[in-house]
């Protein structure tokens, strides 16, 4: 159920994690060395890293609900309005993807790039 819309760009352009982190740093103003260090710490620079005990996945090990909330709040300002618009919050505060075409999929290749605003994306918002 991972949500990583930035991988869309990375998957289509075959961007390496390091290149995607550099781009994320440039676009967000977050220090490149910091982003690289966090990716190394969280996943060993493995975009396919998955936690065995939670939904945490990718370079920065975001859990699904945290990532959905970040994307809902900040996706549009990073060119991902379509992803942000597909996310809604239930009465209890749980984030959901309402459009079945963009429903979360497996964690298989979630963060081919580095961004999740400081990391990457997918071919659909939940892929």
N, CA, C and O of each residue as an XYZ file, in Angstrom:
508
protein
N       0.808     -1.182      0.000
C       0.000      0.000      0.000
C       0.852      1.247      0.000
O       0.401      2.309      0.427
N       2.036      1.136     -0.457
C       2.938      2.265     -0.474
C       2.526      3.287     -1.520
O       1.989      2.930     -2.569
N       2.772      4.532     -1.239
C       2.384      5.623     -2.115
C       3.608      6.457     -2.430
O       4.143      7.130     -1.549
N       4.055      6.424     -3.666
C       5.239      7.178     -4.028
C       5.140      7.743     -5.432
O       5.718      7.175     -6.358
N       4.432      8.833     -5.616
C       4.225      9.370     -6.940
C       5.469      9.878     -7.632
O       5.493      9.944     -8.861
N       6.497     10.238     -6.898
C       7.689     10.741     -7.561
C       8.389      9.674     -8.387
O       9.158     10.004     -9.290
N       8.141      8.414     -8.100
C       8.775      7.348     -8.867
C       8.311      7.366    -10.307
O       8.973      6.796    -11.174
N       7.211      7.994    -10.573
C       6.726      8.116    -11.950
C       7.829      8.702    -12.800
O       8.175      8.156    -13.847
N       8.374      9.800    -12.357
C       9.444     10.461    -13.093
C      10.664      9.572    -13.181
O      11.246      9.423    -14.255
N      11.054      8.984    -12.079
C      12.249      8.160    -12.068
C      12.087      6.922    -12.925
O      12.993      6.568    -13.681
N      10.945      6.259    -12.818
C      10.728      5.031    -13.578
C      10.741      5.301    -15.071
O      11.236      4.482    -15.846
N      10.208      6.427    -15.478
C      10.139      6.744    -16.905
C      11.465      7.228    -17.464
O      11.675      7.169    -18.676
N      12.353      7.699    -16.624
C      13.610      8.241    -17.118
C      14.822      7.442    -16.664
O      15.953      7.816    -16.974
N      14.609      6.349    -15.934
C      15.696      5.520    -15.430
C      16.698      6.315    -14.598
O      17.908      6.126    -14.727
N      16.204      7.183    -13.765
C      17.040      8.003    -12.908
C      17.563      7.160    -11.748
O      16.804      6.412    -11.133
N      18.847      7.276    -11.451
C      19.398      6.559    -10.308
C      18.947      7.236     -9.019
O      18.534      8.396     -9.024
N      19.031      6.500     -7.920
C      18.635      7.061     -6.629
C      19.462      8.306     -6.319
O      18.920      9.307     -5.850
N      20.767      8.252     -6.577
C      21.629      9.398     -6.282
C      21.212     10.616     -7.118
O      21.157     11.732     -6.601
N      20.923     10.408     -8.390
C      20.482     11.508     -9.246
C      19.142     12.058     -8.783
O      18.922     13.269     -8.788
N      18.252     11.162     -8.386
C      16.940     11.599     -7.912
C      17.068     12.375     -6.608
O      16.357     13.358     -6.398
N      17.963     11.945     -5.738
C      18.198     12.668     -4.494
C      18.760     14.052     -4.797
O      18.372     15.033     -4.163
N      19.665     14.134     -5.756
C      20.225     15.434     -6.148
C      19.120     16.355     -6.669
O      19.073     17.535     -6.324
N      18.239     15.811     -7.494
C      17.133     16.599     -8.021
C      16.184     17.031     -6.899
O      15.739     18.178     -6.864
N      15.880     16.110     -5.986
C      15.011     16.440     -4.852
C      15.644     17.533     -3.996
O      14.954     18.441     -3.531
N      16.950     17.444     -3.790
C      17.664     18.462     -3.023
C      17.557     19.819     -3.694
O      17.296     20.834     -3.047
N      17.760     19.818     -4.989
C      17.689     21.067     -5.744
C      16.285     21.671     -5.700
O      16.128     22.877     -5.513
N      15.280     20.838     -5.872
C      13.898     21.337     -5.922
C      13.354     21.741     -4.561
O      12.520     22.642     -4.472
N      13.814     21.090     -3.502
C      13.251     21.372     -2.177
C      14.140     22.258     -1.312
O      13.674     22.827     -0.324
N      15.408     22.379     -1.672
C      16.327     23.159     -0.862
C      16.885     22.399      0.329
O      17.602     22.967      1.153
N      16.555     21.107      0.423
C      17.087     20.285      1.512
C      18.506     19.854      1.124
O      18.744     19.452     -0.015
N      19.434     19.937      2.059
C      20.839     19.644      1.808
C      21.045     18.240      1.226
O      20.563     17.253      1.782
N      21.764     18.164      0.107
C      22.025     16.900     -0.574
C      22.707     15.882      0.348
O      22.315     14.716      0.380
N      23.714     16.315      1.087
C      24.431     15.393      1.987
C      23.511     14.827      3.059
O      23.614     13.656      3.425
N      22.617     15.663      3.557
C      21.648     15.203      4.547
C      20.741     14.133      3.941
O      20.535     13.077      4.539
N      20.200     14.409      2.753
C      19.313     13.440      2.101
C      20.032     12.132      1.810
O      19.462     11.058      2.003
N      21.266     12.207      1.351
C      22.048     10.990      1.080
C      22.288     10.219      2.377
O      22.142      8.998      2.412
N      22.654     10.926      3.429
C      22.900     10.281      4.715
C      21.665      9.581      5.257
O      21.748      8.465      5.770
N      20.512     10.248      5.140
C      19.264      9.638      5.606
C      18.909      8.402      4.796
O      18.481      7.395      5.360
N      19.082      8.466      3.482
C      18.789      7.302      2.634
C      19.719      6.147      2.995
O      19.294      4.992      3.021
N      20.975      6.452      3.269
C      21.932      5.407      3.656
C      21.529      4.795      4.999
O      21.553      3.576      5.166
N      21.169      5.635      5.930
C      20.769      5.178      7.260
C      19.483      4.361      7.228
O      19.409      3.295      7.838
N      18.484      4.850      6.528
C      17.167      4.214      6.513
C      17.117      2.933      5.697
O      16.478      1.964      6.107
N      17.785      2.914      4.546
C      17.617      1.781      3.622
C      18.904      1.234      3.035
O      18.872      0.307      2.225
N      20.031      1.792      3.430
C      21.277      1.363      2.808
C      21.315      1.738      1.331
O      21.983      1.078      0.535
N      20.595      2.802      0.965
C      20.485      3.296     -0.412
C      19.760      2.310     -1.323
O      19.956      2.320     -2.538
N      18.929      1.466     -0.735
C      18.158      0.495     -1.519
C      16.729      0.999     -1.697
O      15.974      1.090     -0.729
N      16.364      1.322     -2.923
C      15.020      1.822     -3.179
C      13.963      0.746     -2.981
O      12.784      1.057     -2.818
N      14.376     -0.512     -2.993
C      13.421     -1.609     -2.816
C      13.360     -2.118     -1.370
O      12.743     -3.150     -1.104
N      13.992     -1.406     -0.442
C      14.001     -1.832      0.961
C      12.580     -1.811      1.525
O      11.805     -0.893      1.256
N      12.252     -2.842      2.313
C      10.931     -2.943      2.946
C      11.105     -3.420      4.374
O      11.887     -4.330      4.650
N      10.376     -2.803      5.264
C      10.384     -3.248      6.656
C       9.527     -4.499      6.768
O       8.510     -4.624      6.086
N       9.931     -5.411      7.614
C       9.157     -6.631      7.806
C       8.012     -6.487      8.789
O       7.147     -7.358      8.872
N       8.004     -5.395      9.530
C       7.013     -5.247     10.605
C       6.045     -4.094     10.400
O       5.206     -3.839     11.264
N       6.143     -3.387      9.268
C       5.240     -2.261      9.010
C       5.146     -2.027      7.504
O       5.690     -2.799      6.715
N       4.459     -0.969      7.115
C       4.346     -0.634      5.697
C       5.519      0.215      5.220
O       5.518      0.672      4.077
N       6.513      0.434      6.068
C       7.665      1.257      5.696
C       8.385      0.647      4.497
O       8.648     -0.555      4.445
N       8.695      1.520      3.536
C       9.371      1.037      2.336
C      10.176      2.152      1.688
O       9.972      3.333      1.970
N      11.084      1.761      0.825
C      11.845      2.686      0.002
C      13.050      3.281      0.685
O      13.427      2.894      1.791
N      13.641      4.230     -0.001
C      14.875      4.860      0.467
C      14.756      5.472      1.851
O      15.692      5.389      2.645
N      13.628      6.079      2.148
C      13.465      6.790      3.410
C      12.522      6.102      4.383
O      12.223      6.648      5.445
N      12.060      4.932      4.040
C      11.244      4.104      4.923
C      10.013      4.824      5.474
O       9.708      4.727      6.663
N       9.315      5.543      4.606
C       8.042      6.142      4.996
C       7.007      5.040      5.179
O       7.008      4.057      4.439
N       6.124      5.201      6.163
C       4.972      4.317      6.256
C       3.870      4.918      5.389
O       3.858      6.124      5.139
N       2.956      4.086      4.936
C       1.927      4.518      3.996
C       1.171      5.756      4.435
O       1.057      6.708      3.664
N       0.654      5.768      5.646
C      -0.166      6.884      6.097
C       0.625      8.194      6.165
O       0.099      9.253      5.822
N       1.864      8.127      6.597
C       2.700      9.336      6.640
C       2.944      9.871      5.237
O       2.848     11.074      4.994
N       3.260      8.965      4.319
C       3.539      9.388      2.947
C       2.291      9.964      2.284
O       2.369     10.976      1.589
N       1.148      9.327      2.494
C      -0.089      9.854      1.916
C      -0.378     11.254      2.445
O      -0.796     12.131      1.690
N      -0.160     11.462      3.725
C      -0.415     12.775      4.329
C       0.545     13.827      3.758
O       0.122     14.937      3.436
N       1.821     13.490      3.632
C       2.800     14.421      3.055
C       2.423     14.745      1.611
O       2.456     15.905      1.200
N       2.067     13.718      0.849
C       1.728     13.946     -0.552
C       0.451     14.785     -0.674
O       0.366     15.653     -1.543
N      -0.526     14.539      0.174
C      -1.757     15.331      0.148
C      -1.445     16.806      0.426
O      -1.980     17.694     -0.238
N      -0.586     17.056      1.401
C      -0.283     18.424      1.813
C       0.684     19.145      0.882
O       0.585     20.360      0.708
N       1.630     18.402      0.275
C       2.703     19.061     -0.464
C       2.878     18.590     -1.904
O       3.717     19.130     -2.625
N       2.116     17.609     -2.334
C       2.288     17.082     -3.683
C       2.122     18.129     -4.769
O       2.927     18.189     -5.699
N       1.098     18.949     -4.666
C       0.812     19.947     -5.705
C       1.968     20.928     -5.886
O       2.285     21.318     -7.010
N       2.585     21.321     -4.796
C       3.681     22.294     -4.908
C       4.935     21.690     -5.530
O       5.884     22.408     -5.843
N       4.938     20.371     -5.708
C       6.069     19.687     -6.347
C       5.648     19.049     -7.668
O       6.263     18.086     -8.126
N       4.598     19.593     -8.274
C       4.171     19.130     -9.583
C       3.364     17.848     -9.573
O       3.203     17.219    -10.619
N       2.853     17.443     -8.422
C       2.115     16.197     -8.308
C       0.681     16.446     -7.836
O       0.163     15.716     -6.991
N       0.047     17.482     -8.389
C      -1.329     17.814     -7.997
C      -2.276     16.654     -8.258
O      -3.197     16.423     -7.475
N      -2.064     15.917     -9.350
C      -2.929     14.780     -9.668
C      -2.898     13.744     -8.542
O      -3.917     13.126     -8.236
N      -1.736     13.558     -7.932
C      -1.616     12.604     -6.831
C      -2.269     13.169     -5.575
O      -3.013     12.472     -4.885
N      -1.991     14.415     -5.291
C      -2.571     15.063     -4.124
C      -4.092     15.056     -4.197
O      -4.773     14.808     -3.201
N      -4.616     15.332     -5.386
C      -6.062     15.374     -5.574
C      -6.725     14.008     -5.405
O      -7.913     13.936     -5.091
N      -5.979     12.933     -5.608
C      -6.535     11.580     -5.500
C      -6.605     11.090     -4.056
O      -7.159     10.022     -3.794
N      -6.052     11.854     -3.122
C      -5.996     11.444     -1.717
C      -7.044     12.203     -0.918
O      -7.237     13.406     -1.092
N      -7.717     11.467     -0.037
C      -8.679     12.113      0.861
C      -8.501     11.547      2.258
O      -7.829     10.537      2.464
N      -9.116     12.222      3.200
C      -9.024     11.814      4.597
C     -10.408     11.381      5.081
O     -11.403     12.057      4.816
N     -10.467     10.263      5.786
C     -11.735      9.812      6.355
C     -12.031     10.623      7.609
O     -11.189     11.397      8.065
N     -13.204     10.451      8.156
C     -13.590     11.142      9.379
C     -12.651     10.859     10.540
O     -12.490     11.686     11.438
N     -12.029      9.679     10.513
C     -11.104      9.316     11.586
C      -9.679      9.795     11.315
O      -8.783      9.591     12.135
N      -9.471     10.437     10.149
C      -8.145     10.950      9.830
C      -7.290     10.012      8.989
O      -6.160     10.351      8.639
N      -7.814      8.849      8.666
C      -7.061      7.902      7.837
C      -7.037      8.402      6.396
O      -8.072      8.796      5.859
N      -5.874      8.390      5.773
C      -5.713      8.840      4.402
C      -6.034      7.682      3.459
O      -5.614      6.547      3.686
N      -6.785      7.985      2.400
C      -7.152      6.972      1.418
C      -6.959      7.518      0.009
O      -6.936      8.729     -0.212
N      -6.822      6.589     -0.940
C      -6.756      6.949     -2.350
C      -8.084      6.525     -2.951
O      -8.364      5.334     -3.080
N      -8.902      7.508     -3.318
C     -10.273      7.224     -3.727
C     -10.413      6.703     -5.142
O     -11.329      5.925     -5.409
N      -9.555      7.092     -6.051
C      -9.650      6.666     -7.442
C      -9.030      5.276     -7.583
O      -7.828      5.125     -7.364
N      -9.814      4.257     -7.941
C      -9.288      2.897     -8.022
C      -8.144      2.740     -9.025
O      -7.334      1.824     -8.893
N      -8.069      3.615    -10.015
C      -6.955      3.547    -10.962
C      -5.637      3.898    -10.309
O      -4.575      3.531    -10.811
N      -5.695      4.606     -9.193
C      -4.488      5.022     -8.481
C      -4.368      4.358     -7.116
O      -3.578      4.792     -6.278
N      -5.141      3.321     -6.894
C      -5.114      2.655     -5.590
C      -3.730      2.099     -5.317
O      -3.043      1.664     -6.242
N      -3.315      2.106     -4.073
C      -2.006      1.570     -3.724
C      -1.824      0.133     -4.187
O      -2.747     -0.681     -4.140
N      -0.634     -0.149     -4.625
C      -0.268     -1.495     -5.078
C       0.850     -2.023     -4.216
O       1.084     -1.513     -3.120
N       1.545     -3.038     -4.693
C       2.603     -3.642     -3.881
C       3.760     -2.672     -3.668
O       3.875     -1.658     -4.357
N       4.606     -2.999     -2.710
C       5.755     -2.167     -2.373
C       6.940     -2.461     -3.287
O       8.000     -1.859     -3.116
N       6.798     -3.341     -4.225
C       7.893     -3.831     -5.042
C       8.928     -2.839     -5.497
O      10.112     -3.021     -5.211
N       8.535     -1.808     -6.189
C       9.514     -0.868     -6.717
C       9.160      0.559     -6.347
O       9.184      1.438     -7.208
N       8.831      0.811     -5.086
C       8.288      2.109     -4.751
C       9.176      3.301     -5.001
O       8.697      4.283     -5.567
N      10.401      3.284     -4.629
C      11.154      4.524     -4.682
C      12.353      4.420     -5.592
O      13.496      4.383     -5.135
N      12.091      4.374     -6.858
C      13.164      4.302     -7.837
C      13.946      5.603     -7.850
O      15.114      5.621     -8.238
N      13.336      6.653     -7.445
C      14.046      7.910     -7.328
C      14.059      8.263     -5.862
O      13.562      7.505     -5.029
N      14.609      9.374     -5.549
C      14.757      9.681     -4.153
C      13.844     10.758     -3.743
O      14.375     11.851     -3.941
N      12.841     10.835     -3.319
C      12.207     12.078     -3.055
C      11.193     11.973     -2.026
O      11.306     12.639     -0.997
N      10.228     11.207     -2.212
C       9.086     11.323     -1.336
C       9.199     12.708     -0.731
O       9.221     12.891      0.486
N       9.267     13.629     -1.590
C       9.517     15.033     -1.349
C      10.972     15.191     -0.987
O      11.534     16.273     -1.156
N      11.562     14.198     -0.521
C      13.009     14.168     -0.394
C      13.411     12.863     -1.036
O      14.541     12.402     -0.874
N      12.493     12.271     -1.761
C      12.800     10.997     -2.402
C      11.962     10.804     -3.661
O      11.692     11.840     -4.268
N      11.516      9.683     -4.144
C      11.082      9.417     -5.507
C       9.657      9.170     -5.903
O       8.820      9.938     -5.430
N       9.251      8.193     -6.717
C       7.893      7.985     -7.196
C       7.589      6.677     -7.870
O       8.422      5.773     -7.803
N       6.453      6.507     -8.516
C       5.981      5.274     -9.143
C       5.145      5.512    -10.371
O       4.844      6.660    -10.699
N       4.759      4.445    -11.068
C       3.952      4.590    -12.266
C       2.509      4.949    -11.955
O       1.812      5.468    -12.827
N       2.051      4.696    -10.774
C       0.782      5.251    -10.296
C       1.022      5.606     -8.840
O       2.027      5.189     -8.264
N       0.155      6.338     -8.254
C       0.484      6.878     -6.933
C       0.659      5.819     -5.873
O       1.288      6.092     -4.851
N       0.144      4.646     -6.061
C       0.306      3.628     -5.031
C       1.241      2.522     -5.423
O       1.315      1.517     -4.717
N       1.945      2.654     -6.495
C       2.760      1.545     -6.967
C       4.100      1.475     -6.313
O       4.891      0.583     -6.621
